Amino acid sequence: MNRYIKTLSPKIILLLLLFAGCRQKEVKVERDLTITPKNAVTKLLIDSLQMEKYISTQGLEDSSANRLRNFYNSRNFQFAWLAENGLAEQAKVFYELDKNYISASRDSTDADQALHRQLGTLISKDTLIRSASAELVNLELSLTQHFFNFVTYAYAGKLDPAALQWYIPRRKLDAVALLDSLVAKKGTSLENWEPVNLYYKTLNKELLRWYGIRQRGSWEKISPGKTKYIAGDTCMVISRIKQRLADFGDLDPADSTPVFNEALGLAVKKAQKQFGLTESGRIDRTLIAALNIPAELRIRQLLINLERMKWTPSIPESKFILVNIPEYKLHVFESGKEVLNMGIVVGKAANKTVIFSNELKNIVFSPYWNIPPSIVRAEILPEMRKNKYYLAEKNMEQYGTSEGLPLIRQKPGNTNSLGRVKFLFPNSYNIYLHDTPAKSLFAEEKRAFSHGCIRLAQPKKLAGYLLADRSEWTGKKIDRAMNSKTEIWVNMKQPVPVFITYFTSWVDKDGLLNFREDLYGHDQAMARQMFKSEESKK
């Protein structure tokens, strides 16, 4: 059937409408009739009835069927992967992309072995294609459908973030637009085409490097003979530590002597930074425990965090705040560059800080702390029963009741649990950023002490940065506001996006691969889903 005639017979139109009506409500993309035999890229064309037969045979859901129809309508049913002289360049590129992804992710559940064999055969020989046989039409449509599946698992992620307590809205991808772009570029400029962020790319490179480490064999466990090693020490344990640090990329692999020299001291500090430890330059049991985690488990950690990075929405070009819970750190970005960072205290395991996003809209100086009912019930009431002066001693007051429970708040002042300033981004989790009078906690390596809110090491600096576009808010005015006896609310001129995230592995701005402990067990929950097929084989 000629795909370029503009008027189909009434009988065929009726058949198409009846068939389409069973599968979908409407076709969102109209056929592009501006494509004609004179300007077509290829003379190989798909018959629309063949496509509907393929959709029916494969049992595609309405959304998948509509996506397939939309793509070929926009091409007036030209082939996208095959041309008269054989496999198109974009098909060869996609073949490699798919193969490399399956190899790197170790996930073959979405691999189409028969399709790969067909493509391999076409790649290995030059083939002239004179007509669009039924077999080639099925190959063409299978490739397109497989591409749409590929976009989902390779770039959008396979797991459900919400089921894993990740409530940041998932990044949305337009698979049809991506395929249009791949075909238009003929598979070139992949660095600009692939819908992944820079952090994904750098971590994925580390994943490939760690596969090489694992191929060299299992690591020998480092068993320290004493609690710590310092500069000048000499023993065989130091040689093994040097070999391990070379694998982590912290030390020149040529240095394998048993002497704790200056180069090792620098490498130890680098490794301690890598694991979020105090950069003492001394080798202790905490560092050795981190170095002893098997390469296979580190690879799993990388794969878990790559999956999370697929969920992450596009990074705003404007300023935004990113909190990484396992890192115990807040970062502020502007125009893609980090302009500020500081240590934080997060929720303890029993009061997990929630992973979500919203916009920071208000800064409150000298805030009241409206104590959540759960804390009033579990902590405040028992103390009030023991000591009738408890509220006064803690600078607290009752300002009402609700459902039989007193409403308690702590007044502004030096002992207020929120410190001198809080930063609000509306959410149903009652979580916000705030100052704290407990400054000593920021000296700890592991800082999970709060009821869920996020305490800041340098709240005044964050307030000054966020109010830099308000000339009246000088440093002196901020100081006065932070030492007021009454609350002072400030509305942001422009709300600032806040992302509270959970990454236990990433590559930082200096190119250093970081690892952190799985504070809340979220990695474990993901591992049970991502690697269940591997576990079942053991």
C-alpha positions in Angstrom: 0.0 0.0 0.0 1.4 3.4 -0.9 2.1 5.3 2.3 2.3 8.7 0.6 -1.3 8.9 -0.8 -3.2 11.5 1.1 -6.6 9.8 0.8 -7.2 6.3 2.0 -10.1 4.2 0.9 -13.2 4.5 3.2 -12.9 0.8 4.0 -9.3 1.0 5.3 -10.1 4.2 7.2 -13.0 2.4 8.9 -10.8 -0.6 9.8 -8.1 1.6 11.3 -10.6 3.6 13.3 -12.3 0.4 14.7 -9.0 -1.2 15.5 -7.6 2.0 17.1 -10.8 2.5 19.1 -10.2 -0.7 20.9 -6.7 0.3 21.8 -6.8 4.0 22.5 -9.0 7.0 22.8 -7.1 9.1 20.2 -3.9 9.4 18.3 -2.2 12.5 19.7 0.3 13.0 16.8 -1.1 13.5 13.3 0.6 12.0 10.3 3.2 14.3 8.8 2.0 14.4 5.2 4.7 16.9 4.3 7.1 13.9 4.0 6.8 12.7 0.4 8.7 10.2 -1.9 10.8 13.2 -3.1 12.1 14.3 0.4 11.9 11.0 2.3 15.1 9.7 3.9 14.3 6.1 2.9 11.9 4.4 0.6 11.3 1.6 3.2 7.8 2.2 4.6 5.6 0.5 7.2 2.1 -0.4 6.4 -0.2 1.0 9.2 -2.1 -2.3 9.3 1.1 -4.2 9.8 1.9 -1.9 12.7 -1.6 -2.5 14.2 -1.1 -6.3 13.8 2.3 -6.0 15.6 0.6 -4.0 18.4 -2.0 -6.7 18.8 0.4 -9.6 18.6 2.7 -8.1 21.2 -0.2 -7.2 23.4 1.1 -3.7 24.0 -0.7 -1.5 26.5 -2.5 1.6 25.3 0.3 3.9 26.4 3.0 1.9 24.6 0.8 1.4 21.5 0.1 5.2 21.3 3.8 5.9 21.6 4.6 3.6 18.7 1.8 5.2 16.6 2.9 8.7 17.4 6.5 8.1 16.4 5.6 6.6 13.0 2.9 9.2 12.3 5.4 11.9 12.8 7.6 10.1 10.1 4.7 9.3 7.8 5.6 5.7 8.4 9.2 5.8 7.2 11.6 3.2 8.7 13.9 4.7 11.4 16.4 1.9 11.9 16.8 0.3 8.4 17.6 1.9 5.1 18.1 0.5 1.6 21.8 0.0 2.2 21.3 -1.9 5.5 21.3 -1.0 9.1 21.3 2.8 9.8 24.1 4.3 11.9 21.6 5.1 14.8 20.7 1.4 14.9 24.4 0.4 15.3 24.8 3.1 18.0 21.7 1.9 19.9 23.0 -1.7 19.6 26.2 -0.8 21.4 24.4 1.4 24.0 22.0 -1.4 24.9 24.8 -4.0 25.1 27.0 -1.7 27.2 24.2 -0.8 29.6 23.3 -4.5 30.2 27.0 -5.3 30.8 27.5 -2.4 33.2 24.2 -2.7 35.1 24.4 -6.5 35.2 20.7 -6.6 34.5 19.8 -8.8 31.6 16.0 -9.0 32.4 15.2 -6.5 29.6 17.7 -7.9 27.1 16.1 -9.1 23.8 18.6 -11.8 22.8 16.8 -12.6 19.5 16.8 -8.9 18.5 20.5 -8.6 19.4 21.3 -11.6 17.2 19.4 -10.1 14.2 21.2 -6.8 14.7 24.6 -8.5 15.0 24.0 -10.3 11.7 23.1 -7.1 9.9 26.1 -5.3 11.4 28.5 -8.0 10.3 27.6 -7.8 6.6 26.5 -5.2 4.1 22.9 -5.8 3.1 20.9 -4.2 0.3 17.3 -4.0 1.2 15.0 -3.7 -1.8 11.6 -3.9 -0.1 10.0 -3.8 3.4 9.2 -7.5 3.9 7.0 -8.5 6.9 10.1 -9.8 8.7 11.9 -6.4 8.3 8.8 -4.5 9.4 8.7 -6.6 12.6 12.4 -6.0 13.1 11.9 -2.2 12.6 9.0 -2.1 15.1 10.7 -4.4 17.6 13.7 -2.1 17.6 11.5 0.9 18.2 9.6 -0.7 21.0 12.9 -2.0 22.5 14.3 1.5 22.4 11.3 2.8 24.4 11.8 0.1 27.0 15.6 0.9 27.0 14.8 4.6 27.8 12.8 3.5 30.8 15.3 1.2 32.4 18.5 2.8 31.3 17.6 6.5 31.9 14.4 6.7 34.0 15.1 3.8 36.4 13.3 0.5 37.0 12.3 0.8 40.6 9.5 2.8 42.2 11.1 5.6 44.2 8.0 6.2 46.4 8.0 2.6 47.5 11.6 3.2 48.7 10.7 6.3 50.7 12.0 8.7 48.0 9.4 11.4 47.5 11.2 13.7 45.1 9.1 13.9 41.9 10.6 11.5 39.4 12.3 12.9 36.3 10.1 12.7 33.2 11.4 11.5 29.9 9.9 11.8 26.4 11.0 8.6 24.7 9.5 9.6 21.3 11.4 12.9 21.4 14.6 11.1 22.3 14.3 8.6 19.5 13.5 11.5 17.0 16.7 13.2 18.2 18.8 10.0 17.9 17.6 9.4 14.4 18.1 13.0 13.4 21.6 13.0 14.8 22.3 9.5 13.2 23.6 8.4 16.6 26.3 11.1 16.9 26.9 13.5 19.8 25.8 11.1 22.4 27.3 13.2 25.2 24.7 15.8 24.5 21.9 13.3 23.6 21.9 11.0 26.6 19.4 12.2 29.2 21.6 11.8 32.2 23.2 14.3 34.5 26.9 14.9 35.0 26.9 13.1 38.4 25.5 10.0 36.7 28.2 10.1 34.0 31.1 10.5 36.5 29.8 7.7 38.8 29.2 5.4 35.9 32.8 5.8 34.8 33.8 4.8 38.3 31.6 1.7 38.1 33.5 0.5 35.0 36.8 1.1 36.8 35.6 -0.9 39.8 34.6 -3.8 37.5 38.3 -3.9 36.5 39.3 -4.0 40.2 37.0 -6.9 40.9 38.3 -8.8 37.9 41.7 -8.9 39.5 40.3 -11.1 42.2 39.0 -10.9 45.8 40.7 -8.5 48.2 42.8 -10.0 51.0 41.4 -8.7 54.3 43.6 -6.2 56.0 44.1 -7.3 59.7 45.7 -4.5 61.7 48.2 -5.5 64.4 47.5 -2.4 66.4 44.9 0.3 66.8 46.6 2.9 64.7 49.6 3.5 62.4 51.4 6.8 62.1 54.2 8.4 59.9 57.5 6.4 60.3 55.9 3.1 61.1 57.1 0.1 59.2 55.3 -3.3 58.7 53.7 -5.5 56.1 50.2 -4.3 56.9 51.2 -0.9 55.5 52.2 -2.5 52.2 48.7 -4.1 52.0 47.1 -0.8 52.9 49.1 1.0 50.1 47.8 -1.6 47.6 44.3 -1.0 48.7 44.6 2.8 48.5 46.0 2.4 45.0 42.8 0.6 44.0 40.7 3.4 45.4 42.8 5.8 43.3 44.4 7.5 46.3 48.0 6.4 45.9 50.5 5.7 43.2 50.4 1.8 42.7 54.2 1.9 42.2 54.6 2.6 46.0 54.3 -0.8 47.7 57.0 -0.4 50.4 56.2 -1.2 54.0 57.1 2.3 55.2 54.5 4.9 56.3 56.0 7.7 54.3 54.7 11.2 53.4 52.9 10.0 50.3 51.0 7.5 52.3 50.0 10.2 54.8 48.5 12.3 52.0 46.8 9.3 50.5 45.3 8.4 53.9 43.8 11.9 54.3 42.4 11.6 50.8 40.8 8.2 51.7 39.4 9.6 54.9 37.8 12.4 53.0 36.4 9.8 50.6 34.7 8.0 53.5 33.6 11.1 55.4 36.1 10.5 58.2 38.2 13.0 60.1 41.2 13.8 58.0 43.8 13.0 60.6 46.4 11.3 58.3 46.6 8.4 60.7 45.5 4.9 59.9 43.0 3.6 62.4 40.5 0.7 62.6 37.7 2.9 61.2 39.6 3.5 58.0 40.7 -0.1 57.7 37.1 -1.3 58.1 36.1 1.0 55.2 38.9 -0.3 53.1 38.0 -4.0 53.9 34.5 -3.8 52.4 34.6 -6.2 49.4 34.8 -4.7 45.9 31.6 -6.6 45.0 29.7 -4.7 47.7 31.1 -1.4 46.6 30.0 -2.2 43.0 26.5 -2.8 44.3 26.6 0.5 46.2 27.6 2.3 42.9 24.7 0.6 41.0 22.2 1.5 43.7 23.2 5.2 43.6 23.2 5.2 39.8 19.6 4.1 40.0 18.8 7.0 42.3 20.5 9.4 40.0 18.1 8.3 37.2 15.2 9.4 39.3 16.6 12.8 40.0 15.0 15.7 38.2 17.0 18.1 36.0 19.2 20.4 38.1 17.9 23.9 38.0 20.0 26.6 36.4 19.1 29.0 39.1 20.1 28.7 42.8 19.0 25.7 44.7 19.8 23.8 47.9 20.7 20.2 48.0 20.9 18.2 51.3 22.6 14.8 51.2 21.6 12.9 54.4 24.3 10.3 54.5 27.0 12.9 53.8 25.7 15.1 56.7 26.1 18.1 54.4 24.1 20.9 52.8 25.2 22.3 49.4 24.0 25.5 47.7 24.4 25.7 43.9 24.0 28.7 41.6 24.3 28.5 37.8 25.5 24.9 38.1 28.3 25.7 40.5 28.6 25.1 44.3 28.8 28.5 46.1 28.3 27.3 49.7 28.3 24.2 51.8 28.1 23.3 55.5 27.8 20.5 57.9 24.3 19.4 59.1 22.7 17.2 61.8 19.9 14.9 60.5 17.3 12.7 62.0 18.4 9.6 63.9 17.4 6.1 62.7 14.2 6.2 64.7 13.2 9.6 63.3 14.4 9.5 59.7 14.7 12.7 57.8 12.4 12.3 54.8 13.6 12.4 51.2 11.6 15.0 49.3 11.7 18.4 47.6 9.9 21.7 47.8 10.6 25.4 47.7 12.1 27.5 50.5 9.7 30.5 50.8 10.3 32.0 54.3 13.1 32.7 56.7 12.0 33.1 60.4 14.4 34.9 62.7 14.1 34.3 66.5 11.5 31.6 66.0 9.2 29.9 68.4 9.5 26.2 68.4 6.0 24.7 68.1 6.7 21.3 69.6 5.1 18.4 67.6 2.4 16.4 69.4 4.5 13.3 69.2 7.4 14.9 71.2 4.9 16.5 73.6 3.4 13.1 74.3 6.6 11.1 74.5 9.0 13.6 76.1 7.4 16.8 77.4 4.4 15.5 79.3 6.4 12.9 81.4 8.7 15.8 82.5 5.8 18.1 83.3 4.4 15.4 85.6 7.7 15.1 87.4 8.4 18.9 87.6 5.7 21.5 87.6 8.3 24.2 86.8 9.6 22.2 83.8 8.1 24.5 81.1 9.4 27.7 82.7 12.9 26.2 83.2 13.0 25.2 79.5 11.7 28.6 78.3 8.5 27.0 77.1 4.8 27.9 77.4 1.4 26.3 76.8 -0.7 28.2 74.4 -3.8 26.0 74.1 -5.0 22.4 73.8 -5.8 20.1 70.9 -7.6 16.8 71.3 -6.8 16.7 75.0 -3.1 17.3 74.4 -1.5 20.6 75.5 0.0 22.8 72.8 3.5 23.6 73.8 6.0 26.0 72.3 9.5 27.1 73.2 10.0 30.9 73.2 12.8 32.6 71.3 16.1 32.7 73.0 19.5 31.1 73.4 18.1 27.8 74.6 15.5 27.5 71.8 16.0 24.1 70.1 15.6 25.8 66.7 18.4 28.3 67.5 18.1 31.8 66.2 16.7 31.2 62.7 14.8 28.6 60.7 14.1 28.2 57.0 10.7 27.0 55.8 9.7 25.1 52.7 6.1 23.9 53.2 5.7 20.1 53.6 3.5 17.6 55.4 6.5 16.0 57.1 7.1 19.0 59.5 10.7 19.2 58.3 12.7 22.4 57.9 16.3 23.8 58.2 17.3 25.5 61.4 20.0 26.7 63.7 20.7 24.9 66.9 22.3 25.7 70.3 24.0 22.3 70.3 27.0 23.5 68.3 29.3 20.7 69.6 27.5 18.1 67.6 29.0 19.4 64.4 32.4 18.1 65.5 31.1 14.5 65.3 31.8 12.4 62.2 28.3 10.8 62.3 25.6 13.4 63.0 22.2 11.7 63.2 20.7 13.2 66.4 17.6 15.1 65.5 13.9 14.3 65.4 13.9 14.6 61.6 14.6 18.3 61.0 18.0 19.4 59.6 20.2 21.5 61.9 22.8 23.8 60.2 26.4 24.5 61.2 26.3 28.0 59.6 22.7 29.3 59.5 23.7 32.9 59.5 25.8 32.4 56.4 22.9 30.7 54.6 20.5 33.5 55.7 23.0 36.1 54.4 23.3 34.3 51.0 19.6 33.9 50.6 18.9 37.6 51.4 21.7 39.0 49.3 19.2 40.3 46.8 17.6 42.4 49.6 19.9 45.3 50.3 18.2 46.3 53.5 19.2 42.9 55.0 22.7 43.8 56.0 24.8 41.6 58.3 24.0 43.9 61.3 20.2 43.7 60.6 20.5 39.9 60.4 22.3 39.8 63.8 19.6 42.0 65.3 16.8 39.8 63.9 18.5 36.7 65.2 18.7 38.2 68.7 15.1 39.5 68.8 12.6 38.6 71.5 9.9 38.2 69.0 9.6 36.2 65.7 10.5 38.1 62.5 9.3 36.6 59.2 10.9 37.3 55.9 9.3 36.2 52.6 11.8 35.2 49.9 11.6 37.4 46.7 12.1 34.2 44.7 11.5 30.8 46.2 14.6 28.5 46.2 14.2 24.8 45.4 15.3 22.5 48.1 16.1 18.8 47.4 16.6 16.5 50.4 18.4 13.5 49.0 20.0 10.2 50.0 23.2 9.3 48.1 25.8 7.0 49.7 28.1 7.2 46.7 29.0 10.0 44.2 31.9 11.7 42.5 32.5 15.2 44.0 33.5 18.4 42.2 37.2 17.5 42.7 36.7 14.1 40.9 36.9 12.1 44.1 34.7 9.0 44.5 32.9 9.2 47.8 31.3 6.4 49.9 29.1 6.8 53.0 27.3 4.4 55.4 23.7 3.4 54.7 22.4 5.4 57.6 18.7 4.5 57.3 19.0 1.1 55.5 17.7 2.5 52.2 20.5 0.9 50.3 19.6 -2.5 51.8 16.0 -2.0 50.7 17.0 -1.2 47.1 19.5 -4.1 47.1 16.8 -6.6 47.9 15.0 -5.5 44.7 17.9 -4.8 42.4 19.9 -8.0 43.1 17.3 -10.5 44.1 18.0 -12.6 41.0 21.7 -12.8 42.0 20.8 -13.7 45.5 18.5 -16.5 44.3 21.5 -18.1 42.5 23.6 -18.4 45.7 
